[in-house]
Amino acid sequence: MPKGVYHVPFPKNEPVLSYGPGSKERAALRQALEAARSTTADIPMYIGGEEVRTGNKIAIRPPHDHQHLLGYFHEGDGGHVEQAVQAALNAKPLWADLAWEHRAAIFLKAADLLAGPYRYEINAATMLGQSKNAYQAEIDSACELIDFLRFNVYFMQQLYNEQPESSPGVWNRTEYRPLEGFTLAITPFNFTAIAGNLPACMALMGNTVVWKPAYTQVFAANVIMKVLRRAGLPDGVINLIYVDGPVVGDVVFQHSDFAGLHFTGSTKVFQSMWKTIGENIHRYRSYPRIVGETGGKDFVLAHPSADAREVATGIARGAFEFQGQKCSAASRAYVPSSLWDDVRKYLTDDVKSFKMGPTEDFTNFINAVIDERAFDKIAGYIDQAKKNPMNEIVVGGKYDKSKGYFIEPTVILTKDPSSVTMCEEIFGPVMTVYVYNDDNWDDVLALVDTTSPYALTGSIFSGDRYAIEEATKRLSNAAGNFYINDKPTGAVVGQQPFGGARGSGTNDKAGAKANLSRWVSMRTIKETFVPPMDYSYPFHQPDIK
């Protein structure tokens, strides 16, 4: 609970380093990459104050070089989930009672450690473990995670400062208590920043956490835990476990002290967990808080007034950075016939100029998809699209997993706006374009809004302000993050709070005060300084004669 008043200034976003040729950061990152590749990591779970090694070791390999061994992590079982839950509950009283500024100091220190001595280590881990190029790793595992940690402290102070008015003789105040019990964070492979933020923001508000990352993100998750421990995070506040998701659910969702779920991942998994929580609602001490960011079928919509070069660049970057594996990545585009020839030329030229290969070669713009399962799924979508007579492969369409899980950035032109690749989430480097008649602007707005069950991100390119306003209004429920004359990716903490609705999640906006409010339970206190000593009120006194 707050025990003092301190001013936390509005943070500045962490500057993005360029890693250009000859730069100090380029040399430092190369050293970190070499160190990570030349060492066989042995990664434990962290439960309470213990590093837990089970002997059930799972190999970690770079997606772009799956013959190379980076190390192992130790997989746990249901017993380890129970231990993590108990460790979180044991740590809760002291942590919840710690003055907020001391909790804040731990995460601010972690941010400075990531900005300084751990910057290249966490970027290297993300590049190798998740196959992100240097720039994509920098804006994720360094800058965005640093921003989350710093802005969350600022937003926490803002939340605590929201206090009620008081009438004469009365003092009203609001306490923002941690949730009663323990919380669960389940984090994805695609963003190291999300993996760090989901457990950290709950812990910042006084909660204790069981954290289960995606297995394909463990290499960088381990670095996050090292940083938090060095920053002074007490034992048991965040417990990092590597256990299969259903096993975690079997323990956590049956526990009476389960208080909240912070999730990023697939829509199907999130819906399944929500259903299980609902079925067990009678077990819980309190109604659990459920926050989730899930899938997306994100769009680029071009108006006839748009600039073809800008549209092509928005598609190229929005669809293919990090191999289309961002939750916000564009995977469907609607282009007017008057612009298509130019957009097609520019986009094809851009895609053909992409260099694809391992992350350690900084000249590569495109790297590998995360694992063989993802590779096979994406390749299947491409093969299916090739068989559809309504489709044309504009560029790309090839794939090879002999060395790494490489899939060429692929642009599909379709005559059917309801074709599979226009409607279903693929989560890979596949963009499908539908060309519409310039006169059908009104119809295409309806098409964009109704094609997908998701509503995460989307963008419009237009030089016509009336068209921009119309699209902004008509598509108000089609995207939780809506971009005007920009790609639909790259949300920055403190500038574009991120999240979507419909099938894309609860839209609780990571990187905003609104998200932190989900991890506290408010208590209103009224104190009367001079209590009344007569029960009566004037209305029931007899009339004056």
N, C-alpha and C positions, 0 to 999 in steps of 0.2 A: 504494500500500500504506500501511497505518497507520504513521505515524512519531511519534506522540505520543498521549497520553491526555488528552482534554478532555471536560468534562461538557456535554452538550446537554440542557437541561431539556425536559420533556414540553411540547409546544407547546399553545397555546390556539387554538381555531378562530377564524378571522377573523370579526369581527362583521359581520352583514348590515345594510347601510344601508337605510333605509325608502323613500327617494325620495318621501316624502309631500309634499303641497302646501305650499309655503313653505319647504321645507328647502333647505339650502345644496347638498346633493348633487344635488337635482333641478335646480337652476339650473346647476350645473357640468356635469351630464350633457347638458342641453339645448345648452349651448355646444359640447360635444364632438360632439354629433350634427350640429349646424349646420356645424361646421368640416369634418367628414367628408363631408357632403353637398355642400358648396360647393367642394371640391377634387377634381380628377381625379387619382387615385393612379396612380403608375407603379411597379409592384411587381416587383422583380427576384428571381431565385433567389440563394441565398447558398451559394457553393461555395468552401471554403477561406477566404481573406480577400477574395474577390472578390464584387461584386454583378454578377450575370450577366443581361444583357438580350439576348434573342435576336431581338427584333423580331417574333416570332410572338405577337402580343398577343391575349389573351382577355378579353372584357369582364366586369366585375363589376357586377351590378345587384341592388338589394334585391328579395327574393322578393315583397314586398308592394307594390312599385312598379317593375315590370320595364321601364318606359320610362326610368327615371332611370339615368344612368351614374355609378357611384362611381369607376371607374377601370379599369385593366387590369393583368393579370399576364402575365409572359413565360413561355410554355410552352417546355420543353426537349425533348430527344430522348435516344436511347440514349447518345450521346456525352457528354451532361451527366451521365448516371448514372455512367458510367465515371469522369468527372472527380471526382464526389462520392465515389465509393468510394476513389479514390486519395488524395483530400484527407483522408478519414477515416483511412486507413492511415498517411499521413504524419504526422498529428497524434497518433497513438496512443502512441508511446514516451514523449514528454514528458508527455502527459496522464495516462497510466497511472502514471507515476512520481511525479506531483505528490502531496504529502502530502494525506491525505484532508480535513484541516480546511480546506485552501485550496480544494479542490473544493467543499466544503460552503459556504464563504463566498460563492462566486459565486451559488449558488442561493438562499441566504438573502438576499443583496442583491437578487436578482431578485424575491423575494417582497415585500420592502419597497418596491421600486419599483412593483410592481403595486398594493400597498396604498395608495401615495401618489400620486406624480405621473402614473402611467400608468393609474390605476383607471378614469377616465372615458373615456379613449381606447380601452381594450380593451373596455369595456362598450359603447361606441358602435359599435365595429367589429362586435361580435357582434350587436347589435340590428339593424344595417343589413344586414350580410352574411348573417345566418342567420335573421333575422326573429324575434328573441326580445324579449319585452317587458322593461321595465327590471328587474323583480324577477328574472325568469328569467336575464337576463344577469348580474345582480349575484351570484346564488348560484353561477353557473357560472364565467364568465370572470374574475371577481375572486376571490370567497371560496374556491371549490373549488380553483382553480389555486394560490392562495396557500397553502392548506392542504397540497396535495400537496407543494409545494416545501419547506415547513417540516417536515412530518411525515416526509418521506423522509430528511431529514438525521438526525432523531432515530432512525428505524428503522435507518439505516445504522450509527450508533454502537452500537445494541443488537446488531446482527449481528456487528460486529467484536469486541464484547466477549464473544461466545460462544466460550469457549476450553476446551480439554480439561483434565482433571485430570492431575497429574504425580506419579509415584511417586518415592521417595527416590533421589537421584542422577541424576534424569532431568528434563529440562524439555521438555514438549510444548506446541506452539502451532500455531495454524491461521491461515493467510493466506487472505484472500478476494480472489483475483486477478480483474481484469477478464477477460472472455472473450478468447480468442486470435483476433484478426481484427477485423472491423467488424460493426456491427449495423444493422438496418433497422427503422424505425418507420413504420407506415402508419396514418394517423389519420382519423377520421370527420368529418362536417360538424356533428353535432348538439351536441357539447360542446367548447367552446374549452379547457376544463380538461383533457380527455382528450388533445386535440391537443398541449398543452404537456407533459403528464405523461409520455406514452409515450417521447419521446426524452430528456426531462430525467432521468428516473429511471435510464435506462441510462447516460447520461453521468455522472451523479453517482457511479456505482459504478466509474468509470474507463474506460468504453467510449467509443468514438467512433461516430457515428451518421450514417446517411443517412435523412433524414426526408422522407416524401412525404405531404402532407396531402390531404384531399378538395378538389377544385377549388372547391366551394361554401363552403369555410372559409378560403380563402387570405387574405381581407381581414383577419381577426383573427390568422391565423398569422403574418402579416408583423409585427404588433405584438409578438407573443411573441418573435420573433427580434430585433426592435429592443431589447426589454428585456434579453434574454440577452446581447446584445453590449455594451450599456451596463453590465451587471453585471460584465463582464470575462471572458466566456467566450472562450477562445482560438480563433483561426481553425481551422477544420477539425474541431472537436469535434462540432458538429452542423451538418450540411450540408442546407439546405432547398431541395428541388427540386420543380418542378411538371412532372411527366412522367406520361403515361398509365400506369396500373397494369401492364398486360401488358408494356410496354416496360421498366419497372423490373425486373419479374420476370425477363425474358430476360437481363438483365445480372447482377443480384445473385445469383440462384439457380444461376448457372453458375460463380460465382467460388469458388475454393478457400478464400478467407479469410472467407467468409460464416459468421458465428458465432451470429446470433440474430435472431429476428423478434418484434417487439412490435406487435400488430395489434388494431384495433377496427373492425368493419365487418360485412358480410353473411356469413352462414354459408356460402353457396355459394362466395364468393371465398376464404374461409379454407380450406375443404376443398380447393379447387383448388390453392392455394399449398402446402398440406401435402403433397398428392400430388406436386407438382413437386419439392419438397424431398426427398421420399422417393426419387423416381426418380434424383435427383442425389447421393444420400448418399455415393456412392463418391468424389465430387469433393472433399469438404470435409476440411479439416485436422482439424476436430473435429466431433462431432455437434452440429448447431445447436440452440439453445434456441428453442422455439416457444411463444409465449404469445399467446392470442387471446380476446377477448370479442366475441361475435357476436350472433345474433338472440334474440328472446324472444316468447313468446305468454303474457304475464303475466296473472295472474288475481286476481280478488277473489271470495272465498268467504264468504257470509253464513250463519251458523247461525240457526235460529229464535229463539234468545235474544238476537240482536243488536238494536241500536237502529237503526231505519230511517233516522233523520236522519243518524247517523254513517256508515251504509253509503252513502247517497246522496252525502254530501260526499266520502267516500273515492273513489267512482267518478268524480265530477265533476272532482276535482283529479287523481286518479291517471291518468285516461284522457285528459284534454284540456289540461292544462298543456303549453306548447310544442307545441300542436297534435298531441299524441300521438306526437311524434317522439323521445321518450326511449327508450333501450333497455329501461328498466324500466317503461314506460307500460302501464297495464292496458288490455287489449283484449277480455277475456272475463270475465263475471261470472255467478255462480251464486247465485240469491236464492230463499229459501223462499217458497212461495205465501202463507203467512200474513203475510209482510212486503211482498210485491211492490206492492200497491196504494199503500201509503205511500211506499215507495222510489221508485216510478214518479212520484208526484206531486212529491216533493221534487226528484228528479233533473231532471224536465222543467222545473220552475220555475227551477232553477239554470241549466240550459243556455239557456233562453230569455232569461235575464237577462244572459248573456255579451254583451259588446260586441266586435265584430270589426272590425279595421282595421289601419292601419300602426302600427309600434312607436313612432313619434315622438309619437303621441297616447297619453299615459300612461293614459288611461281605458280603453283597449282591453285586454281580457283575452286575446283570441284574435287571432293574427296569421296570416301565410301559411305554407303548407308550402314546402319548400326550393326546389323548381324545377318546371318543367313536366312533367318525366318522373314525378316523385313525384305531382304533381297528377293526371295522367292515370291512373296506376295506382290511386290511392285512389278516384277517381271511378268507375273501372271496377268496383271492389269494391262500391261503393254501388249502382250500377246493377244489378249481378248480384244483390245482396241483394233489391232491390225486385222482381225478377222471380220470386223464390222464394215460392211460396204458403205456405210454412211460416214466413215472416218478416213482421214488421210494423215499419215505421219509426215509432218512438215520438216522436222529435223530430229535427230537422235533415234531412239528406238532400240539401241543395242545395249548389251550388258554382258558382264564377264565376272565370275567369282573365283577364278583360278588362283589369283594372288590376293585379292581383296574383294570386297563386296561393291563392285563398281557398276553403276548404272548411268548411261549417258542421259544428260538432261533432254527430255523428250517433249516436243510440242505436237499435240494432236489437233487437227482441224476437223470439226464435226458439223454435219448438217442437222443433227438431232440434239436439241438442247436438253433432252431428257436421257441422253446416253449415259452409260454406267460411269464413265470417268468425269462427267459433268456433275454427277449427283453424289457419288460415294467418296468418303475420305480415303485417300491413298497413302498419305504421309511419306512421300518420296518425290523425286524430281520429275514429275509429270504434270504438264499444264495442258488443259483442253480449251480450245477457243471456239466460240460460236459467233459467226458473222451475221449480223442482223441488218435489215433494211433501214436506212436512215429515217424513214418515215414512221418506223415502229418503235420509237423511243418509249412511248407510254406502255406498250406491251412488254418491252424488255425489262422495264422497271418491275412489273409484276412477276416476270420470269425469274429475275434475280432474287426476289423476296420469297418465292414459293418453291424453288427447286430443291433446296436442302433443308434438313431438319436442324441444321446448326445455325449459330448466329454469333460467331467470334469476331472476325475482322473482315473488312472490305474497303475498297477504295473506288473513287470516281475521278476520272480525268476529264476536265472540261475547261473551256475558256469562256463559257456562257454562265454568268452568275445566276440567271433564272433557272437554268438546268441544274446547277449545283444545289440551289435551294430546294428545288423539287425533289431531286434524288435524296437529299439529306432527310427530307420529311417522309417521302414514300418508303425509304429503307430504314426508318427509325428503329425497327425491331430486327433488322437483318444482320446487324453487327454491333457488338458491344464496343469495339474500337473502329471508328470510321475515319478514313483518311481522304483528304481532298488534294488532288494532284500530287500524290505520293504513293509509294508501294504500301501494302497493308501489313508490313512487318516493322520491327525495330522500335517498339514502345520503350520509352525511357522513364525510369523511376522518377517520380516527382513532376513529370511533365505529361505523360499519357498513362494514367493508371490502367491496368490491363485486366480484361475479363469479358466474357460474353454470356448470353442467356440462351433461351431455347435449349437445344440439345448440347450446347457448348459449356454449360455449367451454371453456377449460382450467381455469377457476376458480382462477386464481392471485392473485386478490384485489388489485386496484389499491387503493392507500392502505393497504398493510400490509407488514410486514417480509417476509412470504412472497414477495411479488412481487420485492422487491429481491434475494432469494436466487437468483432465476433468472438474474440478470445477473452473477454471479460464479462462478468456478471455484475450489473450495477446494484448498489445499495443506496437508497436515499435515507438520509438522517435528518430529522427535524428536532431541533433543541429549542425549547421555550425557556427564556431566562427568568421570567416571573410568572409562574403558573397561576391560574385563577383559583380562588378559594370559595367561589359561590357557583353552584351548578346552574343557576337560573339565567334566562335570557329575557330581554325587555319585552318580547312579544307576548309573553303569557302573564304579564302584570295586569292588574285590574285597571279599568279606565279611570281617569281622573274626573271626579264629579265637582 
